[in-house]
Amino acid sequence: MKNKLEHTFDNMNETQRETLCGALGEANVMDERTAARIQARIDRKLSKKRSAMRVLRPLAIAAAACAVIFLTLGFTVPGVADGLYRLAHPDTTTDSYFMQQPDEHEPVKEIEQAIESANPENIGGCVELAGSYSGELPNDAELNKEAAGTDEHPAVDPDEYAYLLSLKPELKELYYDGSRLIVNAYFECPFAGDFLVGFGNKEIAHRHNLDMMTFEVLGTVNGTPYEFGGYGHGVIPVFDKKEANGFTMQTDIDLSTPLPDGTVEMTLYYYIYNCDDPEIEYNVARVKHQFSFDTTAGNKHETKTCELKLSGSAPLTVTETGESAKIGNRTVSFDGLTLNLETTFLPGGMTIAINTYTLPDSFDEELMNSILTYHEGLQFDVYVNGERIEYSVPNSLGGDRWKIELPVHAEDLPEIRSIRLVPKIVRITGIVPILDPTDGSKKGDPIVLTVDDAPIGMPAYGFNLLGWEETVLSDCAIELPLP
């Protein structure tokens, strides 16, 4: 099962979307340089698989833009119906918790205990300027060569960026739950504005517009080199834009499987890019950050499994890949499709994952990928004690798993009588093609996706959603097993 890039905006309900849009004044909308910076970040993240992912990149930009809005506006998503006021933390999941500054978290006992039990220890960090990388990583020679200058960008002047040598990452907090590793590193420095201006903070003093990403994740478990199966996401600054004396950088790492019990010694390489001109961004330095933590407590969680047997028919948005990618809606029978659900109470809330499934003869993997995506396909109405609650799609997809996260915590179990899932199929009713990957304002004419009409060619640079509709499969509802 392949991952699909989530579209955070589309996972909100109508009230949440209206609240977010209402909070967006003209001054809060990203300018062209900020949008271009996000585009460049996505380009770098997808550089090794650009041909396969090109059509999905605008969705990633939209999700990244939405994350910026969350961080700069302090927007919070309503999490639970009024009738569930007794839930301990009705608005809190792992994502919402770590979108806050480490010193400003709403107290959540289980998450705090997970951070403490990981016994994280900062080992240290150092900065290297491009052109003088040590050669310990495969791309060091190429980056050193590029630092001498290319047709696309000037040479990296060591004296111009020497001030970056004073950067020292301090491990602020580390969270590990068996499927997800979140690292918050704090950089105290007088030139923090250089890293914040790209997120719309032009009023902060700066000499350059710099961006930082995590590109290499190395480490050992119990002294043995370990190949981490996940992907180190780009670092997201979490900051108070009124201050410029430091910034917190967050790295979110997906893990396909839990790490072995024991001590992990890890090294993250944060690469720093000059973004003064978003069309010629180039690497100028990197930070090597070393720390350790213990995985034993984070691996101890009780998991329950159950089967969800789908039946009936519903219109489904199907994306066809290959030489000519196409998108369209067609009526699909779900008879014989069985999904294996895995529920786990993690420190940040309850997760529901689909790890495996049994396909009927009429299905193939491409059709299944269209079902197990995040902005359309299979979704659920979730009821706790008969009251409907909202859920979120984690930024971390947990390797190849389809996963949602409920704001239901272990503290809530004495109050919970039932958790009921009602599956539904969400289809896209129309799209607006994006005509230029660097300018989201250049759009084509809206296209209506009629059910059972011939699929259309996928827009070259992706699309924005025009609308969506859902079909509830009420006869397939199930109750989840509780610990």
N, C-alpha and C positions, 0 to 999 in steps of 0.2 A: 504494500500500500504506500503510495507516494504522498508526501506532504503537499498541501496547497497553501499559498499565502493567504492569511486571514485578512478580512476587511473589517477593522474594528468598528467603523461607523455602522456597518450593516448588521452588526450583532446587537445594536441598541434597539429598544422598543421605541415607539413613536414619541412618547413623552420625553425620553432621554435625548432623542435627536433634536426635538424642539428646544429643550433646555440648553443643549450644547450650541445650537445655531444661534439662539437668542443671546448667548454670552459672547458671541463673536462680533466685536465691533470692527470697524474698518482698520483700526490700528493693530488688531490682533491677527489679521490674515497675513500669511507668509508672503514676503515680497519675492521677486523673481530670483534674487541671489540666494535666498534661503531655500526656495524650491529647487534651484539648480544644485545647491549643496547636497540636498537629500538625494537628488538624481545621481550625483557623482558617488555618493556613499553606496547607493544600491548597485551602481555599475561596478564598483570595486568588489562588493560582496558577491556579485554574480559573475565575475569575470571568467571564472573557470567553467561556467555552464551557461554562458550568455545566450548561445543559440537556442537552447532548450527553454530558457525562461524569458526570452525577450518580450513575449506577448503578455506576461504576467507582471512585468516590472512596474507599470503604472499603478497596479493594485498595491504593490509594496510601498510605493511612494505615498499613496493615500493613507495607508496604515501608519507609516512613519510620521506623516504630517499630523495625523490624529493623535499620535503619541506626544508630539510636540505641543499640541493644544492642551492635552491633559496636564502636561508638566507646567506650562506657562500660566494657565488659567486656574489651576488647582481644582479642576472639574471632578466631581465625584458622581458615580452612577448609583441611583437608588437601587437597593439590593433585594428588598423583600416586602411582601404585602403587609399592611398594617396589622392584620390578624396574627402575625408571627412576631410580635414585639418582644417576646421572651427569648428569642434567639440571642445568643451571647454577642455576636458580632455580625449583624445582618448585612452590612455593607462591605465586609472585609474578605478578600481573597488574597492569595500570594501576590498577584499583580498589584492590587490596590495598595497593599501594605508597602511594597517596595517602590512605589511611585512617590513615596514621601521621603523627606530627608531622614537619614538615620536617627537624628536627634529629635525628630518630630513625629515619630510613629504613634498611632493610637495603640495602647498596650494590648497585645494579644499573647496570652500566656504560652500557648503551644509554639508559636513562632519564636518567641524570646527564648524558650527552653531549647528549641532546635539550634538556634545560633550559639547558645552557651555550650550545649553538649557537643557541638562540632569542635570545640576547643581550638578555634582558629588562632594562628600565630603569624604575625608579620615577620618575614625573614629580612626583607630589604628590597631596594630597587636602585636602578641606575639608568642613566640616559646615554644613548649613543647618537651621534649626528650622522646623517646619511653621508656616505662616502668613506666612513671609517667603521662600518659594521664588522664584527669579529669573524664572520664566515661560518658561524655555527648553525645557520639555517640555510636551506636549499636556495632561497632567492637572494641571499646576501650579496653575492657577486654581481647579479644583475642590477640590484638597487644601488650598489656602490658605483657601478658604471653609469647609471642614469643620473646620479647626483652630479656628475661632471657636466650635465646639460644635454638637452636633446633639441630637436626641431620644435617640440611642443612646449618646453619650459626651460627657463634659464638654469645655470649651474647653481648649486646650493652653496652659499657663502658661509663657511663655518663661523666666522665672526658675527654674522648677522643673526644666527640662531644660537649663539653660545649661551644666551640667557636661559635657554631651556635645560641646560645641564644641571640646574639647581632643583629641577622637579624630583620629588621623592614621594612615591606612593605610600600611604599609610593604610593598612587594612582596617576599614571601619567596621564592617560586619560581613559574615559569610553564612549563607543559608544552604543547607543540603538536605534533600528529602528522599533520595533514592532515584529520582528521575530528573531532578533539576538542581543546578548549582548556580547561585547568584552571589556575585562578589561586588561589594561596594568599597572602592578605594578612594580615599580623600587626598587631594593635592592642595596644600596650603601654599599660596604664592601670590606676590603682588601683581602678577600679570594674568590673573584668571580671566580677565575680559577677553583675552585673545581666543579663549576656548568657548566663550559664551556669546560672542557677537553673531555667530552663525545661526543662533536660535532666536533672532529678532531683537537682540539687546544692543542696538547701535549706540545707545547713550553711554555704555560702559567704555572707558578708555581702553584702547588697544593699539598695538603696532601692526599686528597681522590678524587675519581671520583664519584661525587654525581649527582643524578637526582631528579627532582621535578615534581610532577603532582598534578592536582586538582582532588580530589576524592569526596568531599562533598560540596554541594551548599545548604545553608540554608538561610531563610530570611522571612521577613514580608512585606506585602503591606498595607499601611495605618494602621499599627499596628496589622494586622491580619496575623497569620502564613499562608504561601503560599506554595503549592506544585508545584515546578517548573517542568514543563512537559518536559523540554529539558534534555540535557546531557552535563555535564561539561567536555570538552575535556582536554587532557593532556596539560600542560603548555609548550609553546614553547619559548626558549630563543631567543631574538632578540638582537644582540650585534655586536660590532666592535671587531673582534678577536685580534686586536693589543692592546686592553685595557683590564685590569683585575681588575678595581676598582669598578665595579658594573655591573649589568645586568638587563634587562627588561624582566619580565615574562608575557606572554600573555595567557589569558584564554578566550576561545571562547565557548559560551553557546548557544545551539539551543533551541528555544522556539516553542512549537507546536502551541500556540496561543499567541496573544499579552497579556502583563501584564495589569492589571487594571490601569486606570489613577490614579496617586498619587505618594506617596513617598515610595520607597523601601529601607529597611534596610537589607543588605545582608552580609553573612559571607561565605567566601571561605576558605576551609582547603587545604593548599598545603602540600602534604606529601613528605618527603625527603627520598631518598633511597641511600644506599651504593652500588655502582656499581663497586667497585675495582675488583671483580670477577663476570663477568656477569652471571655466572651459579648459583650463590648463592646470588643474590641481596636481600636485606632485608631493612625494614623500620628502620630509626634511629631517626627521628624527624618529626615534622609537624609545619607549620606556620598557625596561625589563623588570617585572615585578614578581618576586618570589614569596611564597607563603606556604603554610602547612595547615592541615585540618584532619579530623578523625571522622570516618564514615560510619562507624559502628551503630551509633544511636539513630542516624538518619535512615538506616536500612531496616529498622524494626517497625513495620506497619502491618496491620491486619488487613487482608484483602479478601473480598467476597466476589464470587463469580456467578453469573446467571446467563440464560439465553433469552434473546429477544427474537421471536419469530414474526417476520413481517408478512403481510398478505394484502390483497387488494391492489388497485391500480391508481396511479396519480400522474399528472404531468410532471416531468423532470427536465431541468436544464442539463443538457449533455454537451460536453466539450470534446470534440474529436481532435486528436493530435496527429502528427505525421507531417508529410511534406506540405500539406495545405490544411492548416488548423481551421476548424469550423465550430460554430456554436448554434444551438437550436433547442427547442422544447419538443419533447415527444412523450406520448403516454406510455408508461412502463408498468408492467405487472410485477409486483414484488412477491408473488407466491413462491415459496420455497427458499427465500433468502433468510438465513439465520445469522444473527450477529452475536458474538460472545462478548458480554459486557464484564468489565472488571471495575469494582468500586473500592476505593481506598480512602480512609480518613488520614489526610496529611496535616501537618501543622497549619497550613494555610487554608484548609477547608477540605471538603469532600470532592474527590475527582471521580469522574466516570470515563473510562477509556474503552475503546474498541480495538482489540489487538488482533483478533482473528475472526473469520467469518466463513460460512459455507454458501457457495454460489449455486443457484439453479442453472440448468443447462443453457438457459436463454441469456445468461450474463457473461460478460468478459471483464477483465481488469480495468479497461478504459471506462466502462459503464460504472463500475464500482468506484472508481476515482471521482466520478461526477456525483456520486451519492455521498461519499465521505469527504466533503470539503467543508468550508466554514461560512461562506457568504451565500450559499444556496445548498440544495441537497437535503440531507437528513438533519433535522433539528428536533428539539423536544419542547413540549410544555411540561414543566416540572412543578409538582404539587407536594408540599410538605404539610402533613396533617390536614389535607384538603385545601390548603391555601396555595395559590400559584406564586412562585418566586422567580426572580430573574437569575440568570447565570452568565458567566463570562467564558470566553475562549482564551486560555492562557497565551501570553506572548511566546512562551516556550511550549512547543508542541510535543515535547517528550520523545524525541527520535521520530519513529514512523507511526506513532500512535495518534489516532483521532481521540481528542480528549476535551472535556469541558470541566469547569471548576465551579462548584456550588458554594455559596457563603454559609455552609453548614459545618459546624465545628464539633469536635469531640465533646465539648462542654454542653452541647445542645442535646446529646443523645437521651438523657432522662426525660426530655420534653417531647421527643419525637415518637409518634405512633406509626407513621408510614411515610414513605417517599415514593411517589408514583410518577412514572414517566409515560407521557402520551406522545408517540412519535408523529412527526409531520414532515411533509416534503415541501420545501420552499423552491419556487422557480422564479427566474428572472423574466419579467414581462417586457422589458425594453432596455436598450443600451444606447449610449451616445459615444461614438468612436472618438478616440483621441488622435489628432492628426499630426501632432508634433511632440516628441518625447520630452522636450525641454520647456515646453510652454503649455500648461494644462488648459489655458484659455482657448486654444485652437482646437475646436471640436467640429465634428461632422454633423450631419442631420440625424435626428433620433431614428432608431430602428426598432420597430415593434416585433417582438418574438412571439409569433402565433403558434399555438400548440399544433403539432403534427404537420406543420409546413416544412419544406426543405430547409436544412440548416444553412446558415450564411457563412461566408468567409470571415474568420476572426480579424478584427481591425489590427493593422500592423503594430500599433503602439498601445494596444489595450483599449479599455473603455471605462466609462463611468456608468453606474447603474441608473436606469430611468425609473424602475419600479420593480416590485416583486409581489407574488401571491403565494399562499400556502394551502396545502390540502392536509387536513388532520386525519391520521389513520387511527381513529378512536378504538377500533376493535382490536388493535394490537397493543394496548396499554398494558404495562406490567408494574408490579411493586418490587422495589429493590430489596434485597436481603440486608438487614442491619446487623452490626456486630453484636 
